Amino acid sequence: MRLCYHAPMDLMVNFSDAAGELVRAGEIEVDFFKTPDWEWIAAPASELRPVRVHFGVRIGAIGAWTYDRQAVRRWLERTGTRFVNVHLSPQGMEMWNFDARWCDPGSVERATARLHRDIEIYTDTFGPAGVIVENVPFWNDKPEDELMCKPGALPEVIHETVMSHGCGLLLDFAHARITAAGLGMDPREYIQRLPVHRLRECHVSGVAEVNGRLCDHVAMQPDDWDLLAWGLEHIRAGRWSTPDALTFEYGGLGKTFAPRSRRDVLREQVPRLREMLT
C-alpha cells in the first residue's frame, strides 16, 4: 500500500559502523543519521550524511537542571537539528524516595508538578515549539530495578505536560509497546491517549524479550511493523499530525548497541521503512 502524507517525512537511522558502511556503499539510503550529542559519534556520521542530534535530557530528574543548555544550543546551530527532545522520566527514588510503582493521586500530583517545573527550563530557553516530549519505557517490575516512577508513564500525564506547555510529541512506538505491557493496556489504546495531534517526530524499533525483559533497539518483528503501519495510516488520514521524521533506532556504537547493528537487518529493513514513507 502506498501512503500519501500532507508533507514528506524524512527517514533517520541510528549511526553505526554498519549503517555507515552500507550508506557509503549505496546499499541503503537515509536522509539523516541520528546521533547523541557526543562528538565521537556525530563527527564520523556527519561525513556521510547530515546529522540530527538526540539529547539525553531527563525531565523529572536532577539532570534536567544540570544539562548544558548552551552546548545544546551550539549543537542545534551546528547541525540544524530542529527540536530539543526531552525524556519524560521522573525519578521516584532520586526525588521523593518512594516506590517507583506508586500511582496514588498524591504521587501523581507530585510527579506532575516536578515535570511542569523542569520542562519550563527548556520551553523558556528554546521556546515551546522547539521542544518535543518523548514517551519513555516503563516496565512495572521490581522497584529496585526501575528508575522511572509510574506517573511519568501515564498517557494522561504525558498529554497534560505537552498541552500545558505548548510543545510537541516525540512518539516512540517501541517505548509505547513496552509501557502498555507494563500498564496492562493495548499499545494502540495507549498511543491514542497521547497528544498525537501534536506529533513532531517518531521513533521505531523492534521489541523482543531479552533476558526475561522486553527490550527495544532490536530488529523489527511482525507486531512492530503492524503497529507502525497502523500509526502511519492515522497520519495519512490526517487523524494525527504529520511528523518531520521517523527514526529507525536500530543499532549504534558501543558495547550495548554494536551487537544490534547487523548489516543484514539494516539492508532489509531500512528500504522497507523508506517504502512505507513514500
C-alpha positions, 0 to 999 in steps of 0.5 A, a space after each residue: 500500500 502506498 501512503 500519501 502524507 500532507 508533507 514528506 517525512 524524512 527517514 533517520 537511522 541510528 549511526 553505526 559502523 554498519 549503517 555507515 558502511 552500507 550508506 557509503 556503499 549505496 546499499 541503503 539510503 537515509 536522509 539523516 543519521 541520528 546521533 547523541 550529542 557526543 562528538 565521537 559519534 556525530 563527527 564520523 556520521 556527519 561525513 556521510 550524511 547530515 546529522 540530527 542530534 538526540 539529547 539525553 535530557 531527563 525531565 523529572 530528574 536532577 539532570 534536567 537542571 544540570 544539562 548544558 543548555 548552551 552546548 545544546 544550543 551550539 549543537 542545534 546551530 551546528 547541525 540544524 537539528 530542529 527540536 530539543 527532545 526531552 525524556 519524560 522520566 521522573 525519578 521516584 527514588 532520586 526525588 521523593 524516595 518512594 516506590 517507583 510503582 506508586 500511582 496514588 493521586 498524591 504521587 501523581 500530583 507530585 510527579 506532575 508538578 516536578 515535570 511542569 517545573 523542569 520542562 519550563 527550563 527548556 520551553 523558556 530557553 528554546 521556546 515551546 515549539 522547539 521542544 518535543 516530549 518523548 514517551 519513555 519505557 516503563 516496565 512495572 517490575 521490581 522497584 529496585 530495578 526501575 528508575 522511572 516512577 509510574 506517573 511519568 508513564 501515564 498517557 494522561 500525564 504525558 498529554 497534560 505536560 505537552 498541552 500545558 506547555 505548548 510543545 510537541 510529541 516525540 512518539 516512540 512506538 517501541 517505548 509505547 509497546 513496552 509501557 502498555 505491557 507494563 500498564 496492562 493496556 493495548 499499545 494502540 489504546 495507549 498511543 491514542 491517549 497521547 497528544 498525537 495531534 501534536 506529533 513532531 517526530 517518531 521513533 521505531 524499533 523492534 521489541 523482543 524479550 531479552 533476558 526475561 525483559 522486553 527490550 527495544 533497539 532490536 530488529 523489527 518483528 511482525 507486531 512492530 511493523 503492524 503497529 507502525 503501519 497502523 500509526 502511519 495510516 492515522 497520519 495519512 488520514 490526517 487523524 494525527 499530525 504529520 511528523 518531520 521524521 521517523 527514526 529507525 533506532 536500530 543499532 549504534 556504537 558501543 558495547 550495548 548497541 554494536 551487537 544490534 547493528 547487523 548489516 543484514 537487518 539494516 539492508 532489509 529493513 531500512 528500504 522497507 521503512 523508506 517504502 512505507 514513507 513514500 
